Amino acid sequence: MTRWTIGRRLAGIGALSAATALAVGAIGFEQASSASSSADRTFTIDSALSATIDIQHTASVVLADASMLTAALSPARRTEVLAQMAQHAGEMSDHLTLLEHTSGIGGEFVTQLGQFTPTVTVAIDDAARLAGTSGVLPDAQFGSVLEHWNALDASSDALKTLLTDQSAQAVAVARSGATRMKLVLLLVSLVSALVVVLFTWIAAKAITAPIRATKRLLEQVADGDFTGRVQVRAQDDLGQMATALNITVERVGQASGRSPEKPAPCPPPPSASPASAERSPSGPTRLRPRPARHPRAPRRSATTSRPLPPAPARCRSLLPR
């Protein structure tokens, strides 16, 4: 059977405190990880939304450049417009690649992206084809470019609406997670503090109670009373100390003639000290004087005489007043 010594009790309190700190840390880590996941998802959604807006804006610029090609331009201006169209086609291709590698948003986003990607691909092909044309752009060809742009604009609007809604939901989830994390950490900290304080109080009470009992017993022994004992409640180190103290007090009391089994004798009253008591067979006790002795010179002691300890309380009634 394990004995809960003082060291083990203090070690138990320390282990409980460490376990409480680890529990609070683990909960905080889990909540922080959840908040980090929500933040990552929000960032991914915002990045996809930004790429969708950039594709729509770039496609609008390509459409504007295509409308400029329907009129006669100077060679320098035409060269500039064609170079811009080629650059914009590359930008749309980069943004589309970013969207295609986006993951973790949800199945609805994948569906909308599947409808949006073909319209962007057609717009990129239009820009690349117009960049290699010469002369004035025919109206029929421009009408085809405009039709492709309208399809891209409609699909991009639907994708932007979806991403905007999901971004707002992700922000709301992140804020709710932050609030929940604060409440959980506060609650766990309070409960942990109460548990540690409770166990500390129990351990302190179990340690201080035997010490107070030992103090009271030692005060009785200091007053000459060897009848007290410390109650042994457990066989731990405090119980062993109490047992050893009880044995010590009992042996000292027996050696001094004041143990509970043999109380200290009361001293005879001063009136009976000069004579010895003798009981008559037919009557009360009568005193017989002791024979006179030759007086002796008092011996001088090298040490100062010490006063006798006070008589026990049960014997004080026999002393003359």
BASE-246836 format. One record per residue (C-alpha): residue in three letters; x, y, z. Coordinates in steps of 0.5 Angstrom, whole numbers, padded with zeros to 4 digits, always signed. Layout:
<pts>
ALAXYZ...
</pts>
This chain:
<pts>
MET+0000+0000+0000THR+0003+0007-0002ARG+0004+0012+0004TRP+0003+0019+0002THR+0009+0022+0005ILE+0010+0030+0005GLY+0014+0029+0000ARG+0009+0025-0004ARG+0004+0030-0003LEU+0008+0036-0005ALA+0010+0032-0011GLY+0003+0030-0013ILE+0001+0038-0012GLY+0007+0039-0017ALA+0005+0034-0022LEU-0003+0036-0022SER+0000+0044-0023ALA+0004+0041-0029ALA-0002+0037-0032THR-0006+0043-0031ALA-0001+0047-0035LEU-0001+0042-0040ALA-0008+0041-0041VAL-0009+0049-0042GLY-0003+0049-0047ALA-0006+0043-0051ILE-0013+0046-0051GLY-0010+0053-0053PHE-0006+0049-0058GLU-0012+0046-0061GLN-0016+0052-0061ALA-0010+0056-0065SER-0009+0051-0070SER-0017+0051-0071ALA-0016+0059-0072SER-0010+0058-0076SER-0014+0053-0081SER-0020+0058-0081ALA-0015+0064-0083ASP-0011+0060-0088ARG-0018+0058-0092THR-0020+0066-0091PHE-0014+0067-0095THR-0015+0062-0100ILE-0022+0065-0102ASP-0019+0072-0102SER-0014+0070-0107ALA-0018+0066-0111LEU-0023+0072-0111SER-0018+0077-0113ALA-0015+0073-0119THR-0022+0072-0121ILE-0023+0080-0121ASP-0016+0081-0125ILE-0018+0076-0130GLN-0025+0080-0131HIS-0021+0086-0131THR-0016+0084-0136ALA-0021+0081-0141SER-0025+0088-0141VAL-0018+0091-0143VAL-0017+0086-0148LEU-0024+0087-0151ALA-0022+0095-0151ASP-0016+0093-0155ALA-0020+0089-0160SER-0025+0095-0161MET-0019+0099-0163LEU-0017+0095-0168THR-0023+0095-0172ALA-0021+0102-0174ALA-0015+0104-0178LEU-0009+0106-0173SER-0002+0108-0175PRO+0003+0103-0175ALA+0007+0105-0168ARG+0000+0105-0165ARG-0002+0098-0168THR+0004+0095-0165GLU+0003+0098-0158VAL-0004+0095-0158LEU-0002+0088-0160ALA+0004+0088-0155GLN-0001+0090-0150MET-0006+0084-0152ALA-0001+0079-0152GLN+0001+0082-0145HIS-0006+0081-0142ALA-0007+0074-0145GLY-0001+0072-0141GLU-0003+0075-0135MET-0010+0072-0136SER-0007+0065-0137ASP-0003+0066-0130HIS-0009+0068-0126LEU-0013+0062-0129THR-0007+0057-0127LEU-0007+0060-0120LEU-0015+0059-0120GLU-0014+0052-0122HIS-0009+0050-0117THR-0013+0053-0111SER-0016+0048-0107GLY-0020+0047-0100ILE-0025+0052-0102GLY-0031+0047-0103GLY-0035+0043-0108GLU-0039+0049-0110PHE-0033+0053-0112VAL-0030+0047-0116THR-0037+0047-0120GLN-0037+0054-0122LEU-0029+0054-0123GLY-0031+0049-0128GLN-0036+0053-0132PHE-0031+0059-0131THR-0025+0056-0134PRO-0027+0055-0141THR-0029+0062-0142VAL-0023+0065-0140THR-0019+0060-0145VAL-0023+0062-0150ALA-0021+0070-0149ILE-0014+0068-0148ASP-0014+0065-0155ASP-0018+0071-0158ALA-0012+0075-0155ALA-0007+0071-0158ARG-0010+0071-0165LEU-0012+0078-0165ALA-0004+0080-0163GLY-0002+0076-0170THR-0007+0080-0174SER-0006+0085-0179GLY-0010+0091-0182VAL-0017+0093-0179LEU-0021+0088-0175PRO-0027+0086-0179ASP-0034+0087-0175ALA-0036+0080-0175GLN-0029+0078-0172PHE-0030+0083-0166GLY-0037+0081-0165SER-0035+0074-0164VAL-0030+0077-0159LEU-0035+0081-0156GLU-0039+0075-0155HIS-0034+0071-0152TRP-0033+0077-0147ASN-0040+0077-0145ALA-0040+0069-0143LEU-0033+0070-0139ASP-0037+0076-0135ALA-0043+0072-0133SER-0039+0066-0131SER-0034+0071-0127ASP-0040+0075-0124ALA-0043+0068-0121LEU-0036+0066-0119LYS-0034+0072-0115THR-0041+0072-0112LEU-0040+0065-0109LEU-0033+0067-0107THR-0035+0073-0103ASP-0040+0069-0100GLN-0035+0064-0098SER-0030+0069-0095ALA-0036+0073-0091GLN-0037+0066-0088ALA-0030+0064-0087VAL-0029+0071-0083ALA-0035+0070-0079VAL-0032+0063-0077ALA-0026+0065-0075ARG-0029+0071-0071SER-0033+0065-0067GLY-0027+0061-0067ALA-0023+0066-0063THR-0029+0068-0058ARG-0030+0061-0057MET-0022+0060-0056LYS-0022+0066-0051LEU-0028+0063-0047VAL-0025+0056-0047LEU-0018+0058-0044LEU-0022+0062-0039LEU-0026+0057-0037VAL-0021+0051-0037SER-0016+0056-0033LEU-0021+0058-0028VAL-0023+0050-0027SER-0015+0048-0026ALA-0014+0054-0021LEU-0020+0052-0017VAL-0017+0044-0017VAL-0010+0046-0015VAL-0012+0051-0010LEU-0017+0045-0007PHE-0012+0040-0007THR-0007+0044-0004TRP-0011+0046+0002ILE-0013+0039+0003ALA-0005+0037+0003ALA-0004+0043+0007LYS-0009+0041+0012ALA-0007+0034+0013ILE+0000+0036+0014THR-0001+0042+0019ALA-0006+0038+0023PRO-0001+0033+0026ILE+0004+0039+0027ARG-0001+0042+0031ALA-0003+0036+0035THR+0005+0035+0036LYS+0006+0042+0039ARG+0000+0042+0044LEU+0003+0035+0047LEU+0010+0038+0047GLU+0007+0044+0051GLN+0004+0039+0056VAL+0010+0036+0057ALA+0014+0042+0058ASP+0008+0044+0064GLY+0010+0037+0067ASP+0004+0033+0064PHE+0006+0026+0061THR-0001+0024+0060GLY-0002+0027+0053ARG-0002+0023+0047VAL-0002+0025+0039GLN-0007+0021+0035VAL-0004+0017+0030ARG-0009+0017+0024ALA-0004+0014+0018GLN+0002+0010+0017ASP+0006+0016+0013ASP+0012+0020+0016LEU+0007+0024+0020GLY+0004+0018+0023GLN+0011+0015+0024MET+0013+0021+0028ALA+0007+0021+0032THR+0008+0014+0034ALA+0015+0016+0036LEU+0013+0022+0040ASN+0008+0018+0044ILE+0013+0013+0046THR+0018+0018+0048VAL+0013+0021+0052GLU+0011+0015+0055ARG+0018+0013+0057VAL+0020+0020+0060GLY+0014+0019+0064GLN+0015+0013+0066ALA+0023+0015+0068SER+0020+0021+0072GLY+0014+0017+0075ARG+0009+0021+0072SER+0007+0016+0066PRO-0001+0015+0066GLU+0000+0008+0069LYS+0004+0011+0075PRO+0002+0018+0077ALA+0007+0022+0080PRO+0006+0021+0088CYS+0004+0027+0092PRO+0009+0030+0097PRO+0007+0029+0104PRO+0004+0035+0108PRO+0010+0039+0112SER+0006+0038+0118ALA+0008+0030+0118SER+0015+0031+0116PRO+0018+0031+0123ALA+0015+0025+0125SER+0013+0018+0122ALA+0006+0016+0121GLU+0004+0009+0125ARG-0003+0006+0125SER-0005+0003+0132PRO-0009-0003+0132SER-0015+0000+0136GLY-0015+0007+0134PRO-0014+0012+0129THR-0007+0014+0126ARG-0002+0017+0132LEU+0005+0020+0130ARG+0011+0017+0133PRO+0017+0022+0134ARG+0023+0020+0131PRO+0029+0020+0135ALA+0034+0026+0135ARG+0040+0026+0131HIS+0046+0030+0132PRO+0046+0036+0128ARG+0051+0037+0122ALA+0054+0042+0119PRO+0051+0044+0113ARG+0055+0042+0107ARG+0056+0048+0102SER+0054+0046+0095ALA+0059+0048+0089THR+0053+0049+0085THR+0047+0053+0086SER+0041+0049+0088ARG+0035+0049+0083PRO+0028+0050+0085LEU+0023+0044+0085PRO+0018+0043+0079PRO+0011+0045+0081ALA+0007+0040+0084PRO+0001+0037+0080ALA-0006+0040+0080ARG-0009+0034+0083CYS-0004+0035+0089ARG-0005+0042+0090SER-0011+0041+0095LEU-0007+0037+0100LEU-0002+0043+0101PRO-0003+0048+0107ARG-0006+0054+0105
</pts>
